[in-house]
């Protein structure tokens, strides 16, 4: 049936009544299919005959013997439902082309085939109709006990399945790392080297920003430390101690200390202000490039350590994945 609401309340109610009728009919048909399949099993057939011989004979004579005819009657209604739904979809222009309906509702079309495997597709018709009623707000399957049970075990199944796939993939990666001829060299050659200049610029810019921010936020403390350092250095200087013994030497020593402190603070300010200069940027970039080249240098021992670190990280990741989260969720 159509999957969108119509503008006419009367047609909407007619769709609803028809959908409910089809749901009841499909459930009855599926129950009959299940019962007749069990009826074909000799042990269950014999047990049914022993418990209710009259009902057994009536079912065998009137229903089982004419099962195909009865199923074709159901199929006729289901086929009518498909044709009506197709006609409504064309009339209400639910799809871009008139022939899209049987492809969108393929399970309805195949479910009309009166063969064993195709008959099971009829349960999808119930699911699609329930989904439509859910979307219309007429029912809330999320409050159904059956839905909670199915959702729980579906969640457990998907978690177990995805965990096993992920662990298997990580196992394969670990095996490749252990059996490989070396990972560091290919990573450096194919991943790092093509981006060397970009990485160096990024490192140098971060160093400049970090130094500038650090001084901006700690300027007063830095200058206080510089003044204290100059004061301690001058206090320990033998030359300054001899000056203090002269007439007016103490005042001269304090003046020298103040002058040296101001000079040192101005030097620190000038030096750190130069962090924003082009010359300092070039210097930092050259230093970063030298350090980068040293970092890229590898040897067999370095490659072995790198690969072992990667293997251990993957092992830790596998342990985290192996934790059964559903056990805590559904305790």
N, C-alpha and C positions, 0 to 999 in steps of 0.2 A: 504493500500500500504506500501512498505518498509519504514522504518523510518531512514535509513542511506543513504548517498550520494553514488552513484555508481562511478566507475572509468571512465566510458565511457560517454563523453558529450552527445552523441546521445541518449543513454538510459536515461540520466538525463533529457534531454528535453522531451523525450517521457513520462517519469514519470510526469513531470510538466504539460504537456498538458492533460494527463489523470486525474491528480488530479484536475485541474481546471474544466474539464468536469464533474467530479463527484460532485464537489462543486455546480456547477450550477444545476445539476440534483437533488441533495438533497434539495437545496433551493426551486426549483420548486415543488418537491414532498411535502415538508413541507407546502408550500403555498397552494397547492391543498388540503392537509389534513385539514388545518385550514379553508379554504373556504367551503369545503364540510361539516365540522362540524357545521359551522355557518348556512349553508343552511338547516340543519335539524331543526333549531330553528324556530318555527312557526312565531313569530313576524318578524324576519329578512327575512324569506322566503316570507312572505306576502309583506314586504316593497320592496324586490328585484323585486317581480312580478309587483308591482304597478309602480316602477320606470322604469323598462326595461322588459316588458312582453315577447318580442321576445327573448331577450337574456336569460331570465329565462327559457323559454320553451326549448330553444336549449341546455342549460346546463343540464336541468332535463332529457332531452331525450337522449343526446349523452354522457354526462360525468357522471352525478349522477347515472343514470341507469346502467352504465358500470364501476362504480368506482372501484370495486374489480379487474376487468380485467386490468384496467389502472394501478392500484397500483401493480398488479403482474408483469406488464411490467417493472415498476421501480425496483421491487424486483429482477427481472431477471438480470438487469444491475448491481445492487448492489451485487448480488451473484457472478456474473462474476468478479467484482472488488475484492471481497474477495478471489476467487480462483486464480486470476492472482497475487494478492499480496502474497498469500501463496506460489505460484510457484516461484515467484521472490525471496522471503525470503529463500526458500530452495536452489535455484540456487546460490544465493549470500551469503548463510550461515550467515544470520543475527542473528540467535538464536542458542543456544547450541544443541537443538534437533529440528527435522523437525516438530514435532507436537505442538511446543510452540506457533505458530502464532495465532491460533484461541483463545487461552487463553489470549494472550497479547492484541489482537484486539477483545475482547469479545463483545464490543458495536457494531462493524460492523456485527458480526455474528447474534446477537440477533435482530439488526435492520432489518435484512432480513425477520423476522417473520411477516407476514401480519396481525397482530393484533394490536388493538388500543394502548395498553401500550407500546408494543415493537417498534411501529413506531416512538414514540417520541425519542427513542435512536438514531435515524438517525441524529439528530442535533449534537450528539457527534462526528459523522464522519466529519462534517464540522469543528468543533473545532480542531480535531486532524490534519486535512489537513492544516488548517490555521497555526497551531503550526509548522508543518513541513515547510511550506513556510516561516514562520518567522525565523526558525532556518537556513534555506538556505540563508537568507538575501534578499529574493525577495520582501518581504513586511515588514512593521513595524506597527503592530497593535497598538503599544503604542501611535502612533500619531493619531489614529482614535478617533473621537468624541465619538462613541459608547463605545469604550474601556475605555475612561476617565470616562464616566458616570457609567459604570458597576463597574469600580475599585473604584470609589468614594463611591457608595452605598454598595459595598462589604466591604470596609473598615469600614464604619459606622456600618453595621450589625455586623461585627466581634467584633468591640470595644464594642458595646452595649451588645452583647451576653457574651463576656468574662468578662466584668465588672459585669454583673448580677450574673454570676457563682461565681466570686471571692467574691462578697459581700455576697452571700448566704453562701459560705463556711466560711467566717469570722464570720457571724452571728451564725453559728453552733458552731464554736470554742468558741465564747463568751458565748453561752448558756451552753456549757460543763464546762467552767470555773466557771460560776455562780452556776451551779447545782452540781459541784464536791465537794468531801469531803476534798479537799486540794490539791494544786498543788506543793507547795514548797517541802514537804516531799518526794513525788515520784521523783521529779527532782533531789533532793540531793542524794537520795538513788540509783537511776538507772542511772543518768547521771554524777553527779559530783564525788561521792564517788569512782567509779571504776577508775577515772582519777585523783585522789587526788594527788598522788606522782608526776605524770607528771606535774600537774598544779603548785605544790609547787616548783619543780625544775625550771619551767619556770619563776615563779614570782621571785625567789631568783636570778636567772641569770640576769633577767632584772634589778633588783635593783643594782646588782654589776656593770653591764655595765653602768647604768645610773649614779651611783656615780662616777665611774672612768672617764666617758666622761665629766661629769660636772666639776670635778677637773682639768682634762687635759686642758680644754678650758678656765678655769677661775683661773688657778694657780697663775698668777701674781696678780690679784685682791684679791685673797684669802690671799696670803702672805702679801700684802699691808694692808689689813684689820687687820690681826693678829698683824703686827708691830704697827699699830695705836692703837689697843686695849691694847697691852702691854705698850705702851707709856702713854696712858691715865691712866691706872691702876697705874703705877709707879708714875706718876705726882700727883695722889691723895693720895699716901701712906705717912702717917706722918713720918715713919721711914726714907724714902728717903729724905723728906724735911729737917729733922734734919741733914742728911749727907751733904746736900748742904751747910749748914752753916759752916761746918768745912773747914779748909784750904785745898785747892785743892778739895773741896767737889763736885763742879760742874763737874769737869772732871771725878771724880769717879762715880758720878750719871749717866753721859752720857755713861760711859763705862759699868756700870751695865745694863742700858737700852738697849744698843746694844747687850750685851751678852744674856740678857733675850729674846730679840726679835729674835736673831739667834736661841736660844734654842727652843723657841716656834715654829718657822718656821720649824726647823728640826723635831720637834715632829709631826707637821701637815703633813709634807712630809712622815715621816715614817709611821704614822697612815694610811694615804691614800694609800701609797704603799702596806700596808698590806691588802688592799681590794682584792688583787689578790691571797692572801694566802689561803691554804686549811682550816685553822682555821676560817678565816673570812667567807668563803663560808659555813662552817658548822653552824656558828652562825646565818648567814642570813637565812639559810634553817630552823633552829629551830624557829627563830622568825616568819618566813613566815608560818610555820606549826601551831604555836600557834594562829596567827591571822586568819589563814584559818579555824581552828576549831571553833573559836569564830564567824566567819562569817557564818559558816554552822549551827550554833545553831538557831533553829526556834521555834516560839510559835504561837498560833492561831492568834494573832494580826499581827505578821510578815507575815503569810500566807495570811491573808486577804488583807494586804497592797500590797503584791506581785501580787496577783490575780487582784486587782483593777487596778494596774499599767498596767498589761497585757491587761485587758479589755479596758482601755483608749487608749493604743497604737493601739489596733486593731480598735477601733472606729476612731482614727485619720487616720489610713490606709484606712478604708472604705470611709472616706470623700475624700481622695486623689483619690481613684479609681473612685468615683462617678463623678468626674469632667469630663465633656464631651469634651475630647480633639479634637474630630472631628469638633466641632463648631468653635474652633479657627483655625483649619487647613484649613477649607473650607469657612471661612468668606470672 
